[in-house]
């Protein structure tokens, strides 16, 4: 009977080790996905800053053009 208990214990330990390995691999995969998402997020924030700068430049140019029209005194 003691041998059965030891075999059951060994089986449980093996199951735990297998589960640990699966969880470890899932964690590594999740960390890689997180790094990819963070990299994508960083790139998108850079693009957003660039678009914001371009928007401000376009707005300034349009205001300048509209200012020229205002000076024409058109009816």
Legacy VTK file of the C-alpha trace (Angstrom):
# vtk DataFile Version 3.0
C-alpha trace
ASCII
DATASET POLYDATA
POINTS 75 float
0.000 0.000 0.000
2.867 2.401 0.716
4.168 1.751 -2.799
0.786 2.762 -4.231
0.933 6.024 -2.283
4.422 6.718 -3.549
3.355 5.974 -7.128
0.352 8.271 -6.752
2.599 10.952 -5.328
5.040 10.496 -8.206
2.183 10.757 -10.714
0.959 13.970 -9.074
4.466 15.443 -9.060
4.829 14.596 -12.756
1.471 16.243 -13.504
2.530 19.338 -11.608
5.834 19.475 -13.473
4.060 19.178 -16.831
1.597 21.886 -15.856
4.456 24.079 -14.653
6.192 23.709 -18.021
2.985 24.595 -19.901
2.410 27.651 -17.744
6.051 28.677 -18.144
5.776 28.463 -21.950
2.480 30.374 -21.917
4.100 33.066 -19.785
7.045 33.371 -22.171
4.667 33.643 -25.119
2.579 36.264 -23.318
5.727 38.264 -22.508
6.785 38.188 -26.165
3.324 39.365 -27.247
3.458 42.124 -24.651
6.852 43.286 -25.932
5.485 43.333 -29.481
2.436 45.337 -28.396
4.630 47.789 -26.492
6.821 48.219 -29.546
3.766 48.781 -31.751
2.384 51.243 -29.211
5.675 53.164 -29.179
5.675 53.350 -32.979
2.058 54.483 -33.071
2.725 57.193 -30.490
5.592 58.409 -32.679
3.307 58.509 -35.711
0.674 60.351 -33.708
3.213 62.998 -32.668
4.273 63.365 -36.303
0.663 63.730 -37.468
0.027 66.298 -34.751
3.046 68.347 -35.906
1.850 68.122 -39.504
-1.655 69.178 -38.484
-0.289 72.243 -36.694
1.864 73.142 -39.722
-1.102 72.820 -42.083
-3.313 74.885 -39.787
-0.673 77.622 -39.613
-0.280 77.649 -43.401
-4.048 77.797 -43.913
-4.340 80.679 -41.447
-1.596 82.492 -43.342
-3.400 81.938 -46.668
-6.705 83.111 -45.185
-4.904 86.190 -43.865
-3.833 87.006 -47.420
-7.457 86.804 -48.545
-8.557 89.088 -45.722
-6.079 91.754 -46.922
-7.595 91.695 -50.426
-10.745 93.490 -49.216
-12.996 91.436 -51.458
-16.757 92.152 -51.281
LINES 1 76
75 0 1 2 3 4 5 6 7 8 9 10 11 12 13 14 15 16 17 18 19 20 21 22 23 24 25 26 27 28 29 30 31 32 33 34 35 36 37 38 39 40 41 42 43 44 45 46 47 48 49 50 51 52 53 54 55 56 57 58 59 60 61 62 63 64 65 66 67 68 69 70 71 72 73 74
